[in-house]
Amino acid sequence: MVVAVGLIAVGATASACSKDSNQAEGRPRRTTTTERETTTTTLDPVEAEKQAVIAAYDAALQAETDSTAAPESNPDNPAIAATHTGPMLSFWVAQVTGYKREGSVSRLPENSVSRHEVESVSFGEDQGQQVAYLEVCTVGDGEQVIVATGAVVSTGGVDTVQSTNAMVNEDGVWKLAEQRVNSRWEGVAGCAAG
């Protein structure tokens, strides 16, 4: 990390809307100079790209949540296409379309323990396309609910999943393309237990 520290001189002047007392009496105007430290942090380019990938992954998860949430599931949510591509785009459009057909939405229960943590990000290339691989630990406890009745259709309980997620760079935008579940545990366990 490179930290640059510089000094900035700031001149304080009187308001243009009023005369100061020195000017009114014919004395020269006094100005003061204040020195202030500024700090600029520059990330390593690889670390900056990792942060961009994580932000894009978080945006994809938010699009999934927003598309299946009340008041109704929305497979036409443009955020899905903006954050997903390939198999994951097809999967989520089908998933949300099914929710809409059933008149259901997803929600988190009261006192939810749902969370995710990106454990690592690495980069590669596939057929000339830049790919980022995220190792992610996710704890989930979502419920599927029928909107008209409020009935809970399914609750998978709490489970923990360790997955590898592939993000591809399409025209400068990172999108979630594939997900492979490596391990699954009941409850808060496995990668989330440590």
N, C-alpha and C positions, 0 to 999 in steps of 0.2 A: 504494500500500500504506500503510495506517495502522498505526502502531506505538504502542501505549499502554504507558507505563511507570508503574508504581505502586510504592509501598512497603507492605510488609505487616509488621505487628508480631507477633512470635511470642513468647508467654510460656513460659518453661521452668519447670516445676514439678516438685517431687519426686514420686516414685511414691506412690500411695495405699496401697500394701501395706507401706511401711516409714516409720518416722519419720526425719526428717533430724536431724542433730546440733544445729542451731540451735533447733529446736522442743523437743527433749529438754531443752536447757539453759534454756528459758524465753525465749530471744531471738526476736525477730520473724523470720519466714521471709523470705529474700531471693529476689527473682525477677529474672531478667535479660530484657532485651528485645533481640531481634536484628532488624535491618532487612535485607530481602532485596529485590532488584530482580526484578520479573516482567515478562515481555514477552508481549504478546498481538498476534498478527498477524491482521488482517482482510482477506480477499480482496475485491476488487471483485466485486459480484454476478455480472457476466457471466463473469469469470475463474473464479469458483467453479463456475458452471454448466458451463463448458468442462471443468473438471477432473472434474465428475460424469459428463459424457458420455464422456470418455476412460476413466474407471474402468469405466463400463458396457460400453464397447467391449472393453476388456481382459477383462471377465468373460464376454462373448459368445465371444471367442476361446478362453478357458479351457474353457468348456462344450463347444465343438466338439472340442477336444483330448481332454477327459475322455471324451466320448461315443464316440470312435473309438479309444481306447487299450485296451491289454491290461487284464484277461484276455480281455474280449470287447467288441465294439461294442454300445452300448446306445442304441437310438433312443427308449427310454422315459425317458431321463435327464431329470428335471424341470428341470434347469438350462437345457436347450435352450429350452423354452417360457418360462422365466423371463427369458431374455436375447434371444430372437429373436421376430419377428413377421412377418406378411405373407409375401412371397416367400422371404425368407431362412429363415423357420421351415419352410416347405414343403420348400425345398431341402435343409436339413440333416436333417430327419426322413427324407427319401428317401435321402440320401447314407448316413446311418448304418444305415438299414434294409438297403441294398445290401451294406454291409460285413458286417452280421450274417448275412445270407443266404449270403454267400460264406465265412463263417468267418474273416474277415480283420480286422485292426486297422491303425492307422497308428502310425508311430513316427518319431523323428528318428534319423538315423544317428550313429555315433560322430563326434565333432568337428563337430557340426552348426553351420551358419552361419545358421540360421533366426532371424529377428528381424523386428520391425515398428516403425515410427516414425510417430506421428501428426504430420503436418506442419502442419496447420491445422484449426481448427474454426470453422464459421460457422453462424448460425441463420436459420431461415425458417419459413414456415407453408405447409401444404398441406391444403386442404379443412378448414380450421379446426383442424388438428392441428399442434402444435409439432414442428419437424423440425430436427435438427442434421446438418450435412454435414461429414464428416471426410475430408480428403485424407490418404491413408496410403501409405507406401512399405513394401513387404513383401519380404523375402528368404525363400524357402522351399526346403526340400530334403527334405521328408518322403518316407517309403517306405510302401507298402502291403504287409503281410505276412500270409500264411496262418498262423493260430494253430497248427493241428495239425501242420504240417510245418516251420514257420519259414521257408518259401520266400518270397523277395521277389517279389511279383506285379508291382509297378510301382515304378519310381523315376524320377521326372520330372527327376532331376538338380537342379541349382541354377538357380533363376530369380528374377527381380526383377519385381515388379508394382507399378505406381502405380495406385491406385484411389480412387474416390469412394464413400464408404459413408454411407448415410442411416440415421440413428437417429431413431425417433419416440418421443415421450413419451406413454406410455399410463398414465393414472392416476398420474402422478408417477414412473413408472419408464421409464428410457430403454432401448429395445430396438433391436437391429439389424434393419432392415427390408429394405434393398436394398443391392446392391453393383454398381458399374459399373467394369470394368477399362478404364483409359484407355490404358495402355502396358504392354508386357511385353518383357523382355529375357532372354536366356540368361545365366547366371552372376550374379555380383554386379556389377550395372551400372546404368545409368540413374540413377534417383533415389537409389539406394544407393551409387553410385560417388563422389559428391561429398561 
